[in-house]
Amino acid sequence: LDRGDIRDRLSEILPSYLVPARFIKLDSLPLDRNGKTDKKALLESLGTMRESETRFEPPKTDFEVLVADVWKEVLQLDEIGVDDNFLDLGGQSLEAIRVMARISESVRLDIPLREIFEKPTVRLLAGEIESQIRSILNEEKL
């Protein structure tokens, strides 16, 4: 099943606030010795699982590392690849505000909030930040 298709279908029949931000495929639910769902084990396993459908590629550039580290902290995930999508990882508007504020503070540049939605992967957002910084540096040279 494709998470995007699930999200699209649910969006057709549910109000937006009821559409889950995260979907995680499980082979089976953890069960306790009585055959009931082991909620504690389920929560523990969900906290560290990668749910992205993209192949994991670690951040390489300094800007990719910066963006990925901020996302990991804000979204409380253990690993984030350069092609992981912020929204697919469960990011929403409040997390986006926190992410962009921390990144803007780190690079000492006012980066508009919309950038995280227009460039929702680590690779794209890091590229945009690098591009803005290069543009500023080129203007200063003139």
N, C-alpha and C positions, 0 to 999 in steps of 0.2 A: 504494500500500500504506500502511496506517495503522500507525505505529510501535507504538501500543498493542496492536493486534491481533497483530502479530508477537511482541511481548514476552509477551502472554498465551499464545499458542500454544507458544512456546518454554518457558514456565514449566510447561506441562503435560507436556512430555517431557524436560526437562533439570533437573538440580539448580539451585537459585537462583544458586549461585556461577558457573555456566557461562552464564547468560543475560547477554548483553552489556548494559552500561549505556547505550551510545550506538548509535544507528543513523543512518547518513547516506546519503542517496540520491545516487548519482553517475550522471551520464549515461553515462559511460564511464570505464574505468580508464586512467590515463596510461601510455603505452607508451614504451619507449626505441626507439632506431633499429633494434633487432633484433626488435621486436615483442613483447618481454617486458614484464611489468609493471615500471614505473619506480617502485620502492619509495620512493626519496627524494622524488620529485615527489609521490607519493601522500601521504606523511606531511606534507609541507609544505602541501599543499592542505587536508588534514583539520584541521590545527591552527587555522585561522582561519575555517572554515566555520560558519555558523549552521545548526544542525540542527533547530531548533524549527520546528514546523508552524504556530505562531501568527504572525499579522501583526505585524511589528515596530512597537512603540510605545515610544519612549524614555522613560526615567524623567523625571518632572517635579518632584515634591516633593523636599524635602531628604532625607526618609526613603527615598524610592524611589531617589534617587541614591546614598545611603549603602549600601543593600542591594545594588544593582546593581554598585557598585564593588567591594564585598567579594566578591561572586559571581565577577566577572570575574577578580579576582586569584587566588582559590582554585581556580576551575575552568579558569583559563588560557584565557579566551575574550576576543575583541576587543569584542564587543557583546552586551548582554543587554537584552531588552525587558521591560516591566512584566508581561507575561502569559506569559513563558517559565517553564516548570516546572523546578524544581531537579533533580528526578530525571530528567526527560527530557534535561536538559543533561549528564547523566553524573554528577551529584552522588550521593554515597553517604554512609554514616554517618561516615566519617573526615572527609570534606570538610564535612559538616554540623556536626560538632563545631568545626572550625576557623572556619567561617562564623559560627556563633552566638557563639563566644568573642570574635571580633573585633567583631561588632556590639554585644554586651553591653558590651565595653570602651569602645567609641566613645560609646554613649549612657549609660554608667554606670548600667546597669540589668541585673539578673539575669533574662535571658529564657530560659525553659526550652527545651531542645533539641527537644522535641516540636513546638514551634511551626513549625519549618521543614518538618516533614512534614505537619502539619495545615493549614498555609497555605503551600503550596509555590511560590507565584509571588511575584515582587518586589512587585507591587501588594498582595497579601494580607498578606505578612509586614510590609511597611512600614506598612500600615494598622493591624496589630496593635500594632506598636511605638508608633506615634503614639497609639493608643487607651490603651495602658498609661501613657504619659507624661501624657496629659491627665487620666487618672483620678488619678494621683498628685498632679498640680497642683491638681485640684479638692478632694482630701482635705485638702491643705495650707491651702486657702482657708477651710475650715470650721474 
